[in-house]
Amino acid sequence: PRCLLLQFLGYLRACDRLLKQGYEEGQVEEAMEMFQYSEKKAAEFLHLLAQFNDMGFQQNEIKEVLLLCGNQRDKALEELVMK
């Protein structure tokens, strides 16, 4: 139980750090789940999601492409442009 508590507290701290960067709560939770609670990968995903969203791409397409491309920016951008 203590180990689970420490993991949960780590998850909450990671979510808090991402929220303080301006990401929406729902997106933070979704990203953390998608990347098995890796704050680094979730942060990369959220950054690219916001960046591609600002370029005018649709959010559902961005999510799909980023997952398929493993958060590789150039590869994901190429896929989005080809769609």
Sequence and secondary structure as in RCSB ss.txt:
>XXXX:A:sequence
PRCLLLQFLGYLRACDRLLKQGYEEGQVEEAMEMFQYSEKKAAEFLHLLAQFNDMGFQQNEIKEVLLLCGNQRDK
ALEELVMK
>XXXX:A:secstr
 HHHHHHHHHHHHHHHHHHHTT  HHHHHHHHHHTTT HHHHHHHHHHHHHHHHTT  HHHHHHHHHHHTT HHH
HHHHHHH 
